[in-house]
Amino acid sequence: MRTQVAIIGAGPAGLLLGQLLSRAGIDNVILERRSLDYVLSRIRAGVLEQGMVDLLHEAGVSDRLEREGLVHDGFSLAYHGALHRIDLKGLTGGRTVTVYGQTEVTRDLVEARHALDRPTIYEAQDVALHDIDGTSPRLTFTKDGKAHELTCDFIAGCDGYHGISRASLPETALQIFERVYPFGWLGLLVDRPPASHELVYAGHERGFALCSMRSAERSRYYIQVPLEERVEDWSDEAFFDELRQRLPAEVAEAVVTGPSIEKSIAPLRSFVAEPLRFGRLFLAGDAAHIVPPTGAKGLNLAASDVRYLFDALREHYRDHSDAGLDSYSARALARVWKAERFSWWMTNLLHRFPERDGFDGRIQETEFAYLTQSRAACTALAENYVGLPY
Ligand SMILES: Cc1cc2nc3c(=O)[nH]c(=O)nc-3n(C[C@H](O)[C@H](O)[C@H](O)COP(=O)(O)OP(=O)(O)OC[C@H]3O[C@@H](n4cnc5c(N)ncnc54)[C@H](O)[C@@H]3O)c2cc1C
């Protein structure tokens, strides 16, 4: 088998890159370790920056997003019971975010790829990378017990944090930057209307809480929990009790409870592997970097990497220039680090850190007080939240 661009991973990064390449007439094959059903049922992020919405539009997959996505002009911060609204639209000259689940983005991309009749090989096992330093890299894998080989011009490693692309590189080729936080987020999804029509991020002495949503009828709630907590130990009732205690009274009263349709714990981590290019292998999305979900940047960063990588590949095939491929790593990383900084800052602003002392507590309170009093501070928060320009 031969293709121009071999993509490892059918997450949002791999599917979006495949869709843009296919529409530009660039041949590509996606290899995915999991089944199609598994990929379609994964529940993760849900807040899209305007840049990602525009990219989905360019990829021809925005019809349902435009119909069903909820455009949000702002969100609220809560701190020890006080609420403060961040007017995203007013503070950024009209920019907004759109609430539309990653599950829906994935479904739209899978359907679009199917309509274009482009190949995705699901349940591709033991994917291995070869000759990434040469001009004709190869992937080997097994499918239904049979060995296969895929040769290509370039490999896009879009296989997430636990993927094989980054893991195939010698340790000396990478510089790793990492911060592991001493807590996780316990998330609950419920088919009940959201407590508030905009997101509420709450800092509280019992820990962080977030009221989010996937649609006007489906709510997503999170509470900060210690890393050693087990999801089986949290009944829906215990979750909602704890959530309400961390929210301002008017928000807590508006929480509509119901049976959870999903409940899971996600650890929080900041992680960047540099650089994003090795010979003919290009890393994109979670394969190269992770942010804590505070700030809603993970999915959006996968999209911005794809924006740069797609432009570079198109330039290679259409304009016979490798300038974009040569600058991909530096350009993508410049934006990645700004989102890393913002996600780290917002995590620090809103979470309870077990090892912190009274001084840290006062700094956190003062940071919040400053936000409630300074339009400049709110503007800095808002411009990062809606997404910095590509
Ligand atoms: C539990 C959880 C909750 C999250 N919540 C949020 C949130 O609320 N807000 C937010 O902004 N972000 C959130 N994120 C982050 C966001 O979902 C990711 O940033 C986003 O999925 C990145 O997309 P990706 O395509 O780079 O990677 P992924 O979505 O991880 O896709 C990688 C794909 O590669 C496949 N793969 C892996 N290894 C191999 C292999 N060896 N061979 C072939 N295929 C392979 C995987 O099966 C997967 O389909 C969350 C992440 C997790 C894990």
The ligand as a MOL file (V3000), in Angstrom:
LIG
                    3D

  0  0  0     0  0            999 V3000
M  V30 BEGIN CTAB
M  V30 COUNTS 53 58 0 0 0
M  V30 BEGIN ATOM
M  V30 1 C -10.7310 12.0030 29.7110 0
M  V30 2 C -10.3780 13.2590 28.9450 0
M  V30 3 C -11.1490 14.4130 29.1050 0
M  V30 4 C -10.8300 15.5780 28.4090 0
M  V30 5 N -11.5780 16.7160 28.5930 0
M  V30 6 C -11.2300 17.8340 27.9320 0
M  V30 7 C -11.9590 19.0240 28.1130 0
M  V30 8 O -12.9130 19.0770 28.8790 0
M  V30 9 N -11.5680 20.1320 27.4250 0
M  V30 10 C -10.4930 20.1110 26.5460 0
M  V30 11 O -10.1780 21.1100 25.9160 0
M  V30 12 N -9.8120 18.9940 26.3580 0
M  V30 13 C -10.1510 17.8720 27.0260 0
M  V30 14 N -9.4410 16.7540 26.8260 0
M  V30 15 C -8.3620 16.8200 25.8530 0
M  V30 16 C -8.8870 16.6100 24.4360 0
M  V30 17 O -9.8790 15.6420 24.4230 0
M  V30 18 C -7.6840 16.2330 23.6060 0
M  V30 19 O -6.8040 17.3300 23.6120 0
M  V30 20 C -8.0250 15.8420 22.1590 0
M  V30 21 O -8.7220 14.6200 22.1270 0
M  V30 22 C -6.7390 15.7320 21.3450 0
M  V30 23 O -7.0070 15.1540 20.0960 0
M  V30 24 P -5.9390 14.2490 19.3710 0
M  V30 25 O -6.5560 13.8490 18.0840 0
M  V30 26 O -4.6350 14.9380 19.3750 0
M  V30 27 O -5.7210 12.9780 20.3140 0
M  V30 28 P -6.7590 11.7950 20.7400 0
M  V30 29 O -8.1450 12.3270 20.8240 0
M  V30 30 O -6.1540 11.1740 21.9240 0
M  V30 31 O -6.6920 10.8090 19.5050 0
M  V30 32 C -5.5930 9.9430 19.2950 0
M  V30 33 C -6.0720 8.7410 18.5030 0
M  V30 34 O -4.9460 7.9110 18.2140 0
M  V30 35 C -5.2840 6.5640 18.4680 0
M  V30 36 N -4.0530 5.8260 18.7620 0
M  V30 37 C -3.3190 5.8500 19.8960 0
M  V30 38 N -2.2630 5.0310 19.7970 0
M  V30 39 C -2.3220 4.4890 18.5710 0
M  V30 40 C -1.5060 3.5480 17.8790 0
M  V30 41 N -0.4200 3.0290 18.4590 0
M  V30 42 N -1.8490 3.1760 16.6390 0
M  V30 43 C -2.9390 3.7110 16.0380 0
M  V30 44 N -3.7720 4.6020 16.6460 0
M  V30 45 C -3.4490 4.9810 17.9060 0
M  V30 46 C -6.2310 6.6440 19.6440 0
M  V30 47 O -7.0460 5.4840 19.7560 0
M  V30 48 C -7.0560 7.8750 19.2800 0
M  V30 49 O -8.1570 7.5710 18.4790 0
M  V30 50 C -9.7390 15.5830 27.5170 0
M  V30 51 C -8.9710 14.4350 27.3490 0
M  V30 52 C -9.2750 13.2780 28.0540 0
M  V30 53 C -8.4100 12.0430 27.8600 0
M  V30 END ATOM
M  V30 BEGIN BOND
M  V30 1 1 1 2
M  V30 2 1 2 3
M  V30 3 2 2 52
M  V30 4 2 3 4
M  V30 5 1 4 5
M  V30 6 1 4 50
M  V30 7 2 5 6
M  V30 8 1 6 7
M  V30 9 1 6 13
M  V30 10 2 7 8
M  V30 11 1 7 9
M  V30 12 1 9 10
M  V30 13 2 10 11
M  V30 14 1 10 12
M  V30 15 2 12 13
M  V30 16 1 13 14
M  V30 17 1 14 15
M  V30 18 1 14 50
M  V30 19 1 15 16
M  V30 20 1 16 17
M  V30 21 1 16 18
M  V30 22 1 18 19
M  V30 23 1 18 20
M  V30 24 1 20 21
M  V30 25 1 20 22
M  V30 26 1 22 23
M  V30 27 1 23 24
M  V30 28 2 24 25
M  V30 29 1 24 26
M  V30 30 1 24 27
M  V30 31 1 27 28
M  V30 32 2 28 29
M  V30 33 1 28 30
M  V30 34 1 28 31
M  V30 35 1 31 32
M  V30 36 1 32 33
M  V30 37 1 33 34
M  V30 38 1 33 48
M  V30 39 1 34 35
M  V30 40 1 35 36
M  V30 41 1 35 46
M  V30 42 1 36 37
M  V30 43 1 36 45
M  V30 44 2 37 38
M  V30 45 1 38 39
M  V30 46 1 39 40
M  V30 47 2 39 45
M  V30 48 1 40 41
M  V30 49 2 40 42
M  V30 50 1 42 43
M  V30 51 2 43 44
M  V30 52 1 44 45
M  V30 53 1 46 47
M  V30 54 1 46 48
M  V30 55 1 48 49
M  V30 56 2 50 51
M  V30 57 1 51 52
M  V30 58 1 52 53
M  V30 END BOND
M  V30 END CTAB
M  END
